[in-house]
Amino acid sequence: MIRRRQMLATTAAATLAMPAIVERANAQSTFDWKQFKGQSIEVNYQLSPRGDVAKANLKAFEELTGMKVGFEQIPEQQQRPKVAMEMATGHPSFDVVNVGMHVQKRLIERAKWMEDLRPFLADKSLTAPDYDFDDFSKPSMAVATAPDGKLNVIPLNQDLFIVFWNKELFAQKGLQAPPKTLDEMMTMAHQLTDASKGIYGFVGRGLKNANMTFWDDVLLKWDQETVTPDGKTLLTDTPAAIEAATWYQKIMRECAPPGVIGFNWNECQTTFMQGRAAIWWDGIGFSAPLLDPQKSKVVGKVGFAPDPAGKVRNCATFIDGIGIPATAKNKKQAWLFVQWVTGKTMMNEQLRSGSGTPARLSCYAQQDVLKGSAFPPEWFETTEVSLKMARSGLPVIVPVTEFRDTIGAAVTNLIAGADPATELKKATAVFQPVLDKSNEG
């Protein structure tokens, strides 16, 4: 991995003019990566392919800095409450933390949990001259930055919902292309379902809380989000919301495998990798295992496509970042890790391995990196199209976890056959006071 990192860095540098190469090399030689040699930090990540990439390359960081890293990965449903609890005590066990900004942005802004990273960026003794902070996309920086200008995190990944499809199962039914509309997806999912053979046309998240990202992505096709732009009024029981919920209910009840009511992304991924589902609709960051012959039975059969269109065509995006707790013990040491893991070399590797869609724009211009990837051109084409039509997949509110639980329970009930309008109106009535109280604070 060290050799690969060096090769990727060389490839990226080769795209620059010669004077710039010389200038960068001279400037880099003056930066002391080993200024904290012999010291150690603790890093906390959500369980994800991005965390896997960071973990796989830890030795490279340790050799670069002479530091030791304690690394913890936890499933997101456990990581978020753990992080919230430790941050609230003022004594976190970690110096670096991976934050799901689509869930925790307003919470960390209000609680002032994170260190402002602007002073670190401005300190030439702490930030390598080739870090290129201007390389991050504007949407990701808007999420990373608080209204008062405080930089809470560095953007790590801009996940996108896409469609995974099994080309072999499609061909067996005489279907040669992925669905381009919601109507086509519904029709194809029914055609591809053969329960007698254990093959299902569709698989998606049914588990409470986790299902909100999927249903919200469907709702975006009606050109509607779940709250008003000011974050004060729920839009989860509108005619559009009910139509989206009815679509979700139909495809999950009639085309998904038994037990889908308890599926999060990992159960969906496993089902698709075993060749038991023809269509899986979820985050592009879950792509890498599908092409791993040690894990997947569908290697060579996987297709990638942008989200289908409804009344409009778009896709949900979820941005996560990485930062330093305001009460961390080793802030300067932690900053070296943050800038390393969000640097061009590591983000190129994230893209090359199909482990996510980095927030750095330059990654998508590195042709040698793309050609060296195991992913086909359609994966990168899907990424490019999806980035251009992405919209926030969750409301930017403080009680977003409670939102996911409350509305998610209603969405889960649909799989059991509950009436969409009744469930959504009831859940909306329950959560609106919670949102009102949050806005008062």
RAMO-V742894 format. One record per helix or strand. SS is the DSSP state (alpha for helix, beta for strand). FROM is the first residue (numbers start at 0). LEN is the number of residues. If there is no record, write none. Layout:
ss=SS from=FROM len=LEN
ss=SS from=FROM len=LEN
This chain:
ss=alpha from=1 len=13
ss=alpha from=17 len=12
ss=beta from=39 len=7
ss=alpha from=48 len=8
ss=alpha from=57 len=8
ss=beta from=67 len=7
ss=alpha from=75 len=14
ss=beta from=95 len=5
ss=alpha from=100 len=11
ss=beta from=113 len=1
ss=alpha from=117 len=5
ss=alpha from=132 len=3
ss=beta from=135 len=1
ss=alpha from=137 len=7
ss=beta from=144 len=1
ss=beta from=150 len=1
ss=beta from=153 len=13
ss=alpha from=166 len=6
ss=beta from=180 len=1
ss=alpha from=181 len=11
ss=beta from=193 len=1
ss=alpha from=194 len=3
ss=beta from=198 len=2
ss=beta from=202 len=1
ss=alpha from=210 len=10
ss=beta from=226 len=1
ss=beta from=233 len=1
ss=alpha from=238 len=17
ss=alpha from=259 len=3
ss=alpha from=264 len=9
ss=beta from=276 len=1
ss=beta from=278 len=5
ss=alpha from=283 len=3
ss=alpha from=287 len=4
ss=beta from=301 len=4
ss=beta from=308 len=1
ss=beta from=314 len=9
ss=beta from=324 len=1
ss=alpha from=330 len=11
ss=alpha from=343 len=9
ss=beta from=359 len=1
ss=alpha from=360 len=5
ss=alpha from=366 len=5
ss=alpha from=376 len=12
ss=beta from=389 len=3
ss=alpha from=399 len=16
ss=alpha from=419 len=21
